[in-house]
Amino acid sequence: MSLPPFHYARELRFQLKLSGPVNPWEVADRLQIKVSEEPLDADGYLLQQNNNTRILISKKIDYKPRKRFTIAHEIGHFYISHHQAGIFRCLPKDLQSFRTNKKVENEANEFAAEFLLPAVEVEKYLKHPPDFDLIKEISEVYGTSLAATAIKIIELTSEKAAVILSEAGEVKWFVKSKSFPYWIKKGRLHEWTYAYEYFVQGALSSGPQQLPAVAWCQGAPQDAAIMEDYVAVDRLGMVLSLLLLPFNETEDDLGDDFI
Ligand SMILES: [Zn+2]
């Protein structure tokens, strides 16, 4: 029987008596896995021969949270009991897209996300509606990327919230919280969104701003409003947007400003 990836991440943290932020290089060392940075045709490799296990990560990765995530992903392939191939070759698209269609790559990503940033620790921070100050604070403490941190927060929050990554004016992926009532429109960004404004004109707005929910959401009433904030991920030419519906208002009484 295969268990969900987060189970393995929690089990390994427990076995190694880890709490709080972890150092993936030290973890690999404790598991007797040698880690080296090499010129590679992929982002990462796990190589297992006899009792000799190695992780290789691409020299091209210069963003430290990305290195940490890649090592944790390879540790996932090592530790998840049904990942039994001698070689895992992990491409950028296996690690970067939130949902790759390869099951084992998805599982290693989910392992890494929980191993580096455990849900039980993030929950302690969720006393207020999520915003980018919180996302940045947690990402700095745990050494995780803004996107990975935002996803974890959205998965755990009780607020009606969603996070969207867009690139070159198009939605790449989104994650919504359990209580967020709408689907996010795929494809080209609506010209009313602040993310669109960024791609057209460069950074202009600062802080959350209100806009009609229909700009982002499928099936939202015409008069519903939503709050949008974003950060530009200049390193990748992408924008990470955070949407929030006011918690105490029903959908019916949102958006009086647009009537
Ligand atoms: Zn992989």
Residues whose N, C-alpha, C, O or C-beta is under 5 A from the ligand:
A	BS01	ZN	F88 C90 E105 A108
